[in-house]
């Protein structure tokens, strides 16, 4: 009987304790507090994504960070002026102001080869000559100034390796670097170095590069009749025009004889007339230019804290055509999208390594940033 009585009392006690706990009233939410930057702006026409905002729910006993659970209203950014973003959480609302402003104008600059050098084909160990080459500095794709070669840093490379002289056969790249307002701009020009097959003769077979067709599109038929030739006596300087049908032509691609222009790239055209011969380069191109972005993150900010707004300051974005830098793209003209573990993120709300995808007119390139707790 005592055991039954004790068991009964235990059950009654547990039921009473559960009843008291169940009837405990829910803590009352008093207000919302917003921690916001002093000034928040968004450019006209761009989507506003809240960042750097912390939302606190104030209860009778404490204050809790509820930023991830709060709802932010969208705003109209198609007109200038102050807009109100409404933040709501469990029936309470607070608001803050966002100023829609005009995107400031930032010109884009680029360095380009305006005029090719007079000489593009060399024999091994010939000195480099850049007579005739002109560099132009463009502002918003419009010529701003002709840049003297002496104002640029210049170097040679072959297959990506820096060279001091034209001492090997191959396609060399002349690289130019120009410093404008502490930003470096690049341009390049290719030349070809070949063996001298006619070193024992005074007569030289010369191609008129101004008149000859030396550029084709993919799968176009090679037209030898559009190669204009002459014989030049290197001792006297006398020249004589010869007909192309008196010559033989042989095309090479990567050192292999070919009959059709069915690959893009640089072809070597060997021309023979009696006992002398010469070579000239032919470029075969796609009709559609390959475009890409190249990113220089040397001075870009890559470390952020949770809740911090993204900044692209220091990031340099190059627009390239066929791997040649055409201009620097203004960061304000690009869209930035963030991913963490493969999921798109609209703010840095948790630590980790984020992927940043830069989009300029449908062309994308990415880099990594780190968000710290």
Residue, then its C-alpha position, 0 to 999 in steps of 0.5 A: x500500500x505504501x508503494x502504491x501511495x508513493x507512486x500516486x504522489x509522484x504522478x501527481x507531482x509530475x503532472x503539477x510541474x508539467x501544468x505549471x511549465x505549460x501555463x508559463x506565459x510567452x515572453x513579450x516582444x517590445x520593439x525592433x531596433x535597427x543597426x544601420x550605416x550612416x548613409x545607404x545608397x544604391x545606383x539608379x536602376x540597380x537592385x537594392x540588396x540589404x547589407x550591413x544591416x543588423x535587426x534586433x528584437x527587444x524583449x523584456x529580458x534581453x535583446x536578440x539578433x534576428x537579422x536572418x529571420x526579419x523581412x526586408x521590403x523591396x524599393x523602387x530604384x528607377x527614380x532618384x530620391x529617398x526610399x524607405x525600406x520596411x523591416x518586419x518581424x513577428x508583427x512589428x515594423x521599423x524602417x530606414x532610408x535608402x538614397x537612390x543616386x545617379x551612377x557616377x561617370x567613370x571613363x574606361x581607358x585602354x592601350x592599343x596598337x594603332x599602326x603596325x610596325x614596318x617589319x613583321x618578319x625577321x631572320x634569326x639574330x636580326x635586331x628588332x625594329x619597331x619603326x612605324x609602330x604607333x600606340x594609341x591611348x583610348x578613352x571610352x574607345x575613342x582615341x585620346x592620345x598617341x603614346x610615345x614608345x619611350x613612355x612605355x615599358x617594352x619586352x619580348x616573349x616567346x611561348x610565354x618566356x621573356x627573351x632578350x634577342x630574336x635568337x630562336x625561330x618562332x612567333x614572338x610577342x612584343x609587350x607594351x605596358x603604360x602607366x596612367x594614374x598608377x594604373x597599368x595598361x597593356x598592348x601587344x604585337x606579334x612578329x615572326x622569326x624564321x631561318x634565312x634561307x637565302x643568305x648566299x644571294x643578293x636577290x631577295x624575294x619581297x612580298x608587298x604586305x600592303x596590297x597582298x591578302x594575308x588575312x583569311x577567315x576559317x575555311x576560306x580558299x587561299x588565293x595566291x593571285x592576291x600575293x604581290x611580289x617583287x625581286x629586290x637586289x639588296x646591293x643596288x636596291x633595284x626592284x622588279x615586279x614578278x607575277x605570282x603564277x611564276x611562283x610556287x606556294x606552300x602553306x605550313x601550319x605548326x610546321x606541317x604542310x597543309x592545303x586548306x585553311x581549316x584551322x584558325x591561327x598563324x600559317x607560314x607561307x613559303x614562296x619560291x621563285x627560281x633559286x630564291x624564296x621567302x616566307x610570310x605569315x597568314x592569319x586565319x580567324x573566326x568571324x566571331x571574336x572570342x571575348x573574355x574577362x581577365x581579373x587582376x585581384x592584386x589590390x582587391x579586397x578579398x577578406x570581409x566580416x560577416x554582415x559586411x557589405x561587399x566592395x570591389x575596390x581595387x579590382x581591375x577588370x580587363x575586357x579581352x578579344x582573342x586574348x588581347x586586352x582591349x580596355x579596362x571595364x568600370x566596376x560599376x558596369x558589372x554585376x557581382x553574384x556571390x556563391x557559398x558551397x554552390x548556393x547563391x547568397x545575397x549577403x555575407x551572413x555566414x563565414x566561409x570561402x565565397x565565389x564572386x562571379x563578375x558579369x559584364x554584358x554576359x561575359x563572366x569570370x570569377x574569383x574567391x573571397x573569404x568571409x570571417x566570423 
